[in-house]
Amino acid sequence: MSAGDPSSNGRAPGGAAAAGPVVSPAHASPPARALPGGGETRRHTLIAIVLDKPGVLNRVASLMRARNFNIDSLAVSHTDQPDTSRMTITLHGDDVAVEQAAKQLYRLIDVLKVQDVTSEPVVAQELALVKIRATDSNRAEILKLVELSKGRVVDVAGEAVIVEVTGPENDVDAFVDLVRTYGIKELVRTGSVVMSRGSSSIEEAVKR
């Protein structure tokens, strides 16, 4: 075909433009990698095993503050090992953000193990002390309510009783709502402490 042939001007027969170069699948951009978690904001429960040293709690709290998390509750206690402590942290956050925070938490000095047990079967308990206003006319009614709620009276005064209640957070919430009609003079709660069901143990999994 000669250079002057009109059919050689880059158009397909019939005047249509010729198709452009075909991109090989090998050169196509790979699909975006899916981030872990669904991005849903919900309540998370983290367990951290840490060395029992000064300043560890402050570093953990500072990391969470830097990640813009508001800690709902933080319970700290000794473990069966004399030099380690256990933290139970509850907070609200995005699945991905909490996972990243847990990884950063694990990198802190003196943090031995971190586990997110949000989606795992656990035993979760909380303790609360509630100082309730009481009079001669309603004291018996309050004590009956405490008995039905499986609570325990730990102090009785002229105008108040102190009640100890333990159980899942929802049960403690329900009891507090019930006695609020009498008047709550003072309230203190430990926050949830949790332990995974079954024979697995986060403390045994710690590598020293």
Secondary structure, DSSP 8 states (H G I E B T S, - for coil): --TT-GGGSSB-TTS-B-------GGGS-------SS---EEEEEEEEEEE--TTHHHHHHHHHHHTT--EEEEEEEE-SSTTEEEEEEEEEEEHHHHHHHHHHHHHSTTEEEEEE-TTS-EEEEEEEEEEEE--TTTHHHHHHHHHHTT-EEEEE-SSEEEEEEEE-HHHHHHHHHHHTTT-EEEEEE---EEEESSS--TTTT---
